[in-house]
Amino acid sequence: MAVSEWSADIYAALKDWAGNFTSRWEWWQPGYLVLTITGDENGAVEPVQIDTCEDELTVFVGMWETHLPTYEMPADNELALAVAEAKRLTEDWRVSHLLTVVFFDGNEKWCGSLTSSPEELSERLQYGVEWISNFGPKRAEVRSARRDQWRFFSVTPDHRLEEQISG
């Protein structure tokens, strides 16, 4: 079985760009591709996965994902706009301009994830703990492409965040 036309077009649009990173392409059934990026010129990064399943472009970073094209994108240029957005998200992740905030409950079960920039992190953390409060979050991780920059927080019963300092 061959890859879908969408997957072939995505591969053609991303193959040269993906060559700038430590990356690999994989073919998955039924006929879609997965690009995994694990490093750049500065070394290892937390992986970015981009897949072409079901004629979408899904970008997955730091336990958060988005599906492209979005409904706001013009239908006549979906592929180019989806590729451009996937590249932008990947670049923002690599340079830690895109962060993810990941919430876990007391059993270490994932509760939810959201994105943030470094500049809006405080307000996004507070928004997130309120947004996810019905799921009983007990801790949050702020993830970036560089694992040594991750930050860890406990969530108090009154929904405050307390940063956990290691060392």
N, C-alpha and C positions, 0 to 999 in steps of 0.2 A: 504494500500500500504506500502510495506517495503522500507527501505532505499536502495540505490544502493550499489552494491558491493564495488565501490570506497569509498563511504561514510562509509560503515562498516569497511573497512580496515583502513581508516583514524581514525575513532573512536578508533579502537583497538590500533593504534600506538600512539594516543595522550591522552587517558583517564587517565592513571596514572600520566603523566606529568601535565595535566590540574588540577588534584587534589591538586597540590601544590599551587594553587591560588584560590582566590574568583572567581568562574567561574560557568557557567551553559551551558548545552547542550540543544538545541532545535531542534525539527524535523520540517522541513518546506516541503511543497509540492513543487515539486513532488519527494519526497524521498531523500532530501538532509538534511544535518545537519549544524547547526551554533553553534560554540563555542564562547561564549563571556566571556572575562576575564576582571574583574573590580577591582581587588585588589591583593595585595601580602602581604608578611610579614611586610611591612612598611606602609600599609594602602591602601587607594583608589588610583587607577590609571585611567587615561583616557582610555576608553575601547579599547581593541583589539578584533576584530571579525575575526574569521576564518571560512569560509564556504566551503562546498564541492559541490556546484552547478555545473552541467554540467561536472562532472568528472575532475574538477580543484580544487585546493586548493587556495582560495583567502584570502589574509591577508589584513585587513583594519585597519589602525591606523591614527589618526590625520588628517582626510580628504585626505588620500592618500591610494592607494591600489596597490597590485601586484597580478599577477596570476601565480600559480605554477602548474605543472612544467614549467620551461622556455624551450625555444627551444634548449638551450645549454645543457640541462641535458640529459644524456644517457637514451634512451627509456627503456632499460632493468632494470633500477633501479629508475624509475620516482617517485614512491611513497615514498621510503625511502629518496631520495634527496629532494623532496618537503616538507616532514615532517621536515627534518633537517633544511631546510631554513626557514620554518614557525616558528620553535622554536627559531632559531637565531634572526630573526626579532623581535619576541615577547620579547626575553630577552634583546636585544639592546634597544627596546622601553622602557621596564620597568626601566632600569638603565639610561635612557636619553642619551644613546650613539647614538640612532637613533632619529633624530628630523625631523619634517616636516615643510616646509615653505609653507604657504597657502596664496594665493593672492585673493583679492576681488576688484571688480570695485566700482564705486561711488554709485551704487544702492545696495551694499552689496551682489552682485551676485558673486559666486565663479568663478574665472578665471583659476585657475590651482594650482597644488601642486607639490612639489618636496621634495626629502629627503636630509638630510645633517647629518654629524657628527658635534659635537661641534667644532672640530679643523678646519673644512673647512667652517664654517658658513658664514663668511664674503664674501668669494668668491662665495658661492652658492647663497647668497642673491642677489649679483650683477648680477650673471648669470641669476637668476630667473627673475629679474625685466626686463632684456633685452629680455629674452626668451618669456615672456608673454606680452611684451609691446603693441602688436597689439590689445590686449583685454582691454586696458585702466585700468590697475591696479591702485587703489588709496591707498590701504593699504595692509600690509602683517602681518601675524601672524607667529611667530616661536613657534611651539607646541612641547611639550614633554609629557611624561606620567604624570608628576606632574604639574597640572594647575598653581600652584603658581610660576612656573618657566617660564611660557609663556612670550614672548616678543612681543611688538607691534610696527609697523613702519608705517609711512605714506610715500607714494610715490609722489615725487615732479613731476611737469610737465617735467622736464629734466631727469627723471628716477633716481633720487637719493633717497636714503632711509634715513629717519629721525626717530630715535627711539623716541617713545612716552613714557615719564616717568610718571608713575602714582603716586598719593600721593600728 
